[in-house]
Amino acid sequence: MIWLTWRQFRGSAAATAALLVVLAVVLALTGPGLASDYSAGIAACVQDDTCDRFYNRFFGGHETSFMGLTLVVLLLPALAGVFWGAPLITRELEAGTHLMVWNQSITRGRWLAVKLGLMGLTAVAVAGLCGLMVTWWSSPLDRSASESLALMAPLVFGARGIAPLGYAAFTFVLGVTVGMLVRRTLPAMALTLAVFAAFQFAMPLLVRPHLMPPITATFELGKANVDGIGINRDRGGYVEIRLRSAVPGDAGAWVLSTDLLDPSGRVLGGDGGDGGYGTARVSTTSGPCAPSAGAGGGCMVELNRLGYRQRATYQPLERFWPFQWIETGIYALLALGLSWFCFWWIRRRLS
């Protein structure tokens, strides 16, 4: 069975291995230079306090590569489920070869175990290696990315660390399961992709924020958490504060919500209480927030003196690896559950 499975699988496995080697060579050649440029830039910007400009310039120069590699890692588990998992059973059923294969000396359970073991472990290994290589290469870019593309951000989190291992295991077995139930290759491939996409959307929206209790804290206003300060004439000429999805002292944290609080602790918001900005009732005719003074650093100091604060609910960056292990474990358990179902179904219901 191992020899037969390898004979059927070796073409796609060899092509995948070749692409993985090419990717590894490219990352190995460019990664050290990227890390060196980052270290040199940080050493220079710290001296004149221009690191914000350096981050923007450094990340902007490599953004295309960053997004491309992230997309590759995110797509690999889906491809494993669609092109390796879904056709595993449907190919036999559509060709009618299952009538011969499952009536030989090899039992159905052993046939499925070898197929799942060899092809599934290959899919997991490819996704895991690719994810770890990209994590190593993109480390300088992850430290300089904006909040929406930081390491804990939903788009990036799934393409880093060990999470691709769990995704690949789950999607491959999901494809096999759907193929058993649907019995047609193209519908099984489409349904596998749709279900996996639904899981990938639901996880960061409904599950991941609650893997560990989020932290809620208040912070003074500053450059780290304020995107801009201006005077909005349409709202009585008061100061409008636009908050960033960031918290001071924890760059890269995943901010789940952010609100502007007035001195009494009430949430301020514009047009329905949008947590992203708020209007502070501070005089703009005179004082630090007047147009003549410029709504800048002096106005920020005045707002903090009066008691305006940011309240943020967030998952700190230090939880990246605990979240990776927990989420990978969830997908591994799902894969085990689907595997058990596949063995039960092929023995009792599939003919």
Buried (B, 14 or more C-beta within 10 A) or exposed (E): BEEEBEEBBEEEBEEBBEEBEEBBEBBEEEBEEBBEBBEEBBEEBEEEEEBEEBBEEBBEEBEEBBEEBBEBBBEBBBBBBBBBBBBBBBBBBEEEEBEEBBEEEEEBEEBBBBBBBBBBEBBBBBBBBBBBBBBEBBBBBBBBBEBEBBBBBBBBBBBBBBBBBBBBBBBBBBBBBBBBBBBBBEBBBBBBBEBBEEBBEEBBEEEBBEBEEBBEBEBBBEEBBBEEBBBBEEEEBBBBBBBBBBBBEBBBBBBBBBBBBBEEEEEBBBEEEBBBBBBBEBEBEEEBBBEEBEBEEBBBBBBBEEEBBBBBBBBBBEBBEEBBBBBBEBBBEBBEEBBEBBBEBBEEEBE
